[in-house]
Amino acid sequence: RHACESVGFFYLRRPASLPPDLFDGARRFFRGSRETKDAYKARRKEDHPFGYQHAVHENIKLDPTGQAQPDQREQLKFGRRRYLSDYHSYMARGGGSQDDENG
């Protein structure tokens, strides 16, 4: 949690107990064509934050006021179906703001 909240990222190293090919599907996906990856973009506003995003192409900035260039990342977010309603409800209550102590 500390790495996500302060540094902004973390590195996941494959423990010896996990199969060596565990992330092969992710590698194939991110090495694929832009058209293939774009097929996984969220199509409706209510589907956000799920789907594929390319921060450079979409000009995504973690800090829009202090960051001149977009983030240099791609991401594919997915999760349980109920997550979207939980997320939208949380954001509607002001979640994610500087004043949010539970964030």
C-alpha positions in Angstrom: 0.0 0.0 0.0 2.8 2.4 0.9 4.4 2.0 -2.6 1.1 2.7 -4.3 0.3 5.8 -2.2 3.7 7.4 -2.0 5.9 6.2 -4.9 3.1 5.5 -7.4 4.1 2.0 -8.5 5.5 -1.3 -7.3 7.4 -4.1 -9.0 5.9 -7.6 -8.7 8.6 -10.3 -8.8 7.4 -13.8 -9.6 8.0 -15.9 -6.5 9.5 -19.3 -7.2 6.2 -20.9 -6.1 4.3 -19.5 -9.1 4.5 -21.1 -12.6 7.1 -19.4 -14.8 4.5 -18.8 -17.6 2.0 -17.1 -15.3 2.4 -13.7 -17.0 2.8 -14.9 -20.6 -0.7 -13.9 -21.5 -0.1 -10.3 -20.2 3.2 -10.1 -22.2 1.5 -11.2 -25.4 -1.3 -8.7 -24.8 0.9 -5.7 -24.2 3.2 -6.7 -27.1 0.2 -6.9 -29.4 -1.0 -4.3 -31.9 -2.7 -1.1 -30.9 -5.9 -2.2 -32.7 -6.0 -5.5 -30.6 -5.5 -3.6 -27.4 -8.0 -0.9 -28.3 -10.7 -3.6 -28.7 -10.5 -3.9 -24.8 -11.2 -0.2 -24.1 -14.1 0.8 -21.9 -16.9 1.8 -24.4 -19.3 3.4 -22.0 -18.5 6.0 -19.3 -20.1 3.7 -16.6 -17.5 1.0 -17.5 -14.6 3.3 -16.4 -12.1 2.5 -14.8 -12.2 -1.0 -16.4 -10.6 -1.8 -19.8 -7.4 -1.0 -21.6 -5.8 2.5 -21.5 -2.7 3.9 -23.0 -1.7 7.0 -21.1 0.3 8.6 -23.8 -2.4 8.2 -26.5 -5.1 9.3 -24.1 -3.0 12.1 -22.5 -3.6 10.7 -19.0 -1.8 12.6 -16.3 -1.7 11.6 -12.6 -1.1 15.2 -11.7 -2.8 17.3 -14.5 -1.8 20.7 -12.9 1.9 19.9 -12.3 2.7 17.3 -15.0 3.6 18.5 -18.5 3.8 15.2 -20.2 1.3 12.2 -19.9 2.2 9.1 -17.9 4.3 6.6 -19.8 2.2 3.5 -19.2 -0.4 1.1 -20.5 -2.8 -0.7 -18.3 -5.6 -3.2 -18.5 -7.9 -3.1 -15.5 -10.5 -5.7 -14.7 -12.2 -7.0 -11.6 -15.4 -8.3 -10.1 -18.7 -7.0 -11.5 -19.7 -5.3 -8.3 -16.5 -3.2 -8.2 -17.9 -0.7 -10.7 -20.9 0.2 -8.5 -18.7 0.3 -5.5 -16.2 2.6 -7.3 -18.9 5.0 -8.7 -20.6 5.2 -5.3 -17.3 5.9 -3.6 -16.4 8.6 -6.1 -19.8 10.2 -5.8 -19.2 10.6 -2.1 -16.0 12.5 -2.8 -13.6 9.5 -2.7 -10.2 10.0 -4.0 -9.9 13.6 -2.8 -7.1 15.0 -0.7 -9.4 15.1 2.3 -10.3 11.4 2.0 -8.6 9.7 5.0 -9.9 6.2 4.0 -8.6 6.3 0.4 
